[in-house]
């Protein structure tokens, strides 16, 4: 599947049963701007390798947000000059 927009890519994470907090945050940031979405990733995902999460919920949030960022990068939808 090829995604032409950030919205389409984010929508692909919705499974019909639940939506993760990371997906909600990413969707809300993308509604503001592509730059806001990139800022969210930069602020939340750049942590030291030795970082220890406070709890499992924080670690799940981090992993879900990283998965979202990875897919958006793979399709060239963020960290570039193209506006989607």
C-alpha angles and dihedrals in degrees: 000000000000121000120212097185141032090241093055091049093048090047089057089068093061108102099186095247106063142355123219123233088239091057092048091050092047092048093049092048091049090053088060095047145304087258091056090053092050089048090053090054092046093050097043104035104043101088131142116269089241093055115133117206117232092228144349092266091060091048092050090050091051093048093047092049090048090052091051092049091048093055093046090050092047090058094044093243099129138035092037138088095261115106117216 
